[in-house]
Amino acid sequence: MELTTDNQTAPTATATAVAHPLVDTVATLAARGADGVLRLGPRGAIWFAQGHIVLAEGPSSPDLAKVLVDADLGEERQLRALIDGRRRDDALGAGEPLEQLLDQRPDVHHLVDRLLHEYKLTALFEMLVPGDIQAEFAEGVVHPLGPRFGEHAVELLDKATRRMELWRRIAARIPSTTAVFSWAPDLPQRMESRLVTNDEWRYLAQLNGRQSVAEVINATGDSAFRVCSALYRLVLEGLIEECSTD
């Protein structure tokens, strides 16, 4: 990974650091309390405020405004204006419109924090997959979300790294999203009952011996990791089984 630093206060001065992986890059930016955006390739970005990660977006990240709309947090036009319409390369000190909106609805703070946490975690997980990628850090570039939504950068990346390790184990049992699963005919021995989560129930409802994992992902709108990790648990417990392709 090649990291280029672009300081807005001196736009003609560009320094290239020694190549190093994303984990080390994020740790370095966090340690010095960086403010700015780390751009990774054409469609990846991690926004920092005081060394904390405010937002991360990967090549496959969904529209953030749509995520918030689906959570019934406001009208799409309003949320898009707050997030997409006002996103710009600006000096620190710009307003934080979403934070101002939440001041009017304190009851949804926890929901927004949870949605943004998962959004960032999924993006970081996705950006850990590529091996060699061009990275450029622009000092002083802020995201309209503002520092209120910043999370500890190293801890967040540690979670994404653990997710990557889990993904490798998942791939051993679900090697492709073209795989098709169905309910097991009987509960495993010594299991009289099993309480399923809301996510598991939604995925089980899609498993009919014909729907592929990719189709379950598309039907539910959930991330591939979220769907596959739930199916992985169900496979390990013997509650679902892969259908033969013969």
C-alpha positions in Angstrom: 0.0 0.0 0.0 1.4 3.3 -1.0 0.4 6.3 1.1 0.4 9.8 -0.2 -0.3 12.7 2.1 -1.9 15.8 0.7 -2.0 18.8 3.0 -4.6 21.3 2.0 -2.7 24.2 3.6 0.1 23.5 1.2 -1.5 21.8 -1.8 1.7 21.7 -3.8 3.5 19.7 -1.1 3.0 16.0 -1.5 5.0 13.4 0.4 5.1 9.7 -0.2 5.6 7.4 2.8 7.0 3.9 2.8 4.4 1.3 1.7 2.6 -0.4 4.5 -0.7 -2.3 5.0 -4.0 -0.6 5.9 -3.9 -1.7 9.5 -0.6 0.1 10.1 -1.8 3.2 8.2 -4.9 3.6 10.3 -2.9 3.0 13.5 -0.5 5.8 12.5 -3.3 8.3 11.7 -5.1 7.4 14.9 -1.9 7.8 17.0 -1.3 11.3 15.7 -5.0 12.4 16.1 -5.4 13.0 12.4 -8.2 15.0 10.8 -8.8 14.2 7.2 -9.8 11.5 4.8 -7.8 8.4 3.7 -8.8 7.6 0.1 -8.3 4.0 -0.9 -8.4 3.4 -4.6 -11.3 4.9 -6.7 -14.2 4.2 -4.3 -12.8 3.6 -0.8 -12.6 6.2 1.9 -12.1 6.5 5.7 -12.8 9.9 7.3 -11.0 10.8 10.5 -11.7 13.4 13.2 -9.1 13.7 16.0 -7.8 10.3 15.1 -11.2 8.6 15.4 -13.1 7.1 12.4 -16.2 9.1 11.6 -17.2 7.1 8.5 -15.8 4.4 6.3 -17.1 3.6 2.8 -16.0 0.8 0.6 -16.7 0.0 -3.1 -19.8 -2.0 -2.2 -21.1 0.2 0.6 -24.8 1.0 0.3 -26.2 4.5 0.0 -25.9 5.9 3.6 -28.9 8.1 3.1 -31.0 5.1 2.0 -29.8 3.1 5.1 -31.1 5.9 7.4 -34.3 6.2 5.4 -34.9 2.5 5.7 -34.5 2.8 9.5 -37.3 5.4 9.4 -35.0 8.3 10.5 -36.4 10.9 8.1 -37.3 11.7 4.6 -34.9 10.7 1.9 -34.5 14.2 0.4 -33.8 15.6 3.8 -31.2 13.0 4.8 -29.6 13.0 1.4 -29.2 16.8 1.7 -27.5 16.4 5.1 -25.2 13.6 4.0 -24.6 13.5 0.3 -25.6 17.0 -0.8 -23.3 18.7 1.8 -20.4 16.3 1.6 -17.4 18.3 0.5 -13.7 18.9 1.0 -13.9 21.7 3.5 -11.9 23.1 6.4 -12.5 21.7 9.9 -15.2 23.6 11.7 -18.0 23.0 9.2 -21.4 22.3 10.7 -22.6 18.8 11.6 -26.1 18.7 10.2 -27.0 15.1 11.2 -25.9 15.8 14.8 -28.2 18.9 14.7 -31.0 16.7 13.4 -30.5 14.2 16.2 -30.8 17.0 18.8 -34.4 17.2 17.7 -34.9 13.4 18.0 -32.8 12.2 21.0 -34.8 8.9 21.0 -32.9 7.6 17.9 -29.4 8.3 19.0 -28.7 4.7 19.9 -30.1 3.5 16.6 -28.1 5.9 14.5 -24.9 4.9 16.4 -25.6 1.2 15.8 -26.3 1.7 12.1 -23.2 3.8 11.6 -21.0 1.4 13.5 -22.1 -1.5 11.3 -21.8 0.6 8.2 -18.2 1.5 9.1 -17.3 -2.0 10.2 -18.6 -3.6 6.9 -16.7 -1.1 4.8 -13.4 -1.7 6.7 -13.9 -5.4 6.3 -14.4 -5.0 2.6 -11.3 -2.8 2.3 -9.1 -5.4 4.1 -9.6 -7.8 1.3 -7.5 -6.2 -1.5 -3.8 -6.7 -1.1 -2.2 -3.8 -2.9 -4.1 -0.5 -3.1 -3.2 3.1 -3.6 -3.8 5.2 -0.4 -3.9 9.0 -0.2 -4.5 11.0 2.9 -5.9 14.5 2.6 -5.5 16.6 5.8 -8.4 18.7 7.0 -11.1 17.1 4.8 -14.2 16.6 6.9 -17.4 14.6 6.6 -20.7 16.3 7.4 -21.3 13.7 10.1 -18.9 15.5 12.3 -16.7 14.2 15.2 -19.8 13.2 17.2 -19.9 9.9 15.4 -16.2 9.1 15.6 -15.1 5.7 16.9 -11.8 4.5 18.2 -9.9 3.7 15.0 -7.7 0.8 16.1 -10.6 -0.9 18.0 -12.9 -0.6 15.0 -10.2 -2.0 12.7 -9.5 -4.9 15.1 -13.2 -5.9 14.9 -12.9 -5.8 11.1 -9.8 -7.9 11.2 -11.6 -10.5 13.4 -14.4 -10.4 11.0 -12.0 -11.2 8.2 -10.7 -14.2 10.1 -14.2 -15.5 10.6 -14.9 -15.0 6.9 -12.1 -17.4 6.1 -13.7 -20.0 8.3 -17.1 -19.3 6.7 -15.6 -19.8 3.3 -14.6 -23.3 4.2 -18.3 -24.3 4.7 -19.9 -21.8 2.3 -17.3 -21.6 -0.5 -19.6 -19.7 -2.9 -22.7 -17.6 -2.8 -24.1 -19.9 -5.5 -24.5 -22.6 -2.9 -28.1 -23.6 -2.1 -29.3 -24.6 1.3 -32.4 -26.1 2.8 -33.8 -26.9 6.3 -32.5 -30.1 7.8 -35.3 -32.7 8.0 -34.8 -33.1 11.8 -33.2 -31.2 14.7 -29.8 -32.6 15.6 -29.6 -35.3 18.2 -29.9 -34.0 21.8 -31.4 -30.7 20.6 -35.1 -30.5 21.6 -35.6 -26.9 20.7 -33.7 -23.9 19.3 -34.6 -20.2 19.7 -33.8 -18.4 16.4 -32.8 -14.8 16.1 -34.7 -12.3 13.9 -32.0 -12.4 11.2 -31.9 -16.2 11.3 -35.7 -16.4 10.8 -35.6 -14.0 7.8 -32.9 -16.1 6.2 -34.5 -19.4 7.0 -37.7 -18.1 5.3 -35.7 -17.8 2.1 -34.2 -21.3 2.2 -36.3 -23.6 0.0 -33.7 -25.8 -1.7 -33.8 -23.5 -4.7 -32.7 -20.1 -3.6 -28.9 -19.6 -3.6 -27.0 -17.7 -0.9 -26.6 -14.8 -3.4 -30.4 -14.7 -3.8 -31.0 -14.6 -0.1 -28.5 -11.7 0.2 -30.4 -9.8 -2.6 -33.8 -10.6 -1.2 -33.0 -9.4 2.4 -30.8 -6.5 1.4 -28.3 -7.5 4.1 -24.5 -7.7 3.6 -22.9 -10.9 2.4 -21.0 -11.2 5.7 -24.2 -10.8 7.8 -26.1 -13.4 5.8 -23.2 -15.9 5.5 -22.2 -15.7 9.1 -25.8 -16.5 10.2 -26.0 -19.4 7.7 -22.6 -20.6 8.9 -23.9 -20.9 12.5 -26.9 -22.7 11.3 -24.7 -25.1 9.3 -22.5 -25.8 12.2 -25.5 -26.6 14.4 -26.9 -28.9 11.8 -30.1 -26.9 11.3 -29.6 -26.4 7.6 -27.7 -28.4 5.0 -26.3 -27.7 1.5 -28.4 -29.2 -1.3 -26.7 -31.5 -3.7 -26.1 -30.0 -7.2 -26.2 -33.5 -8.8 
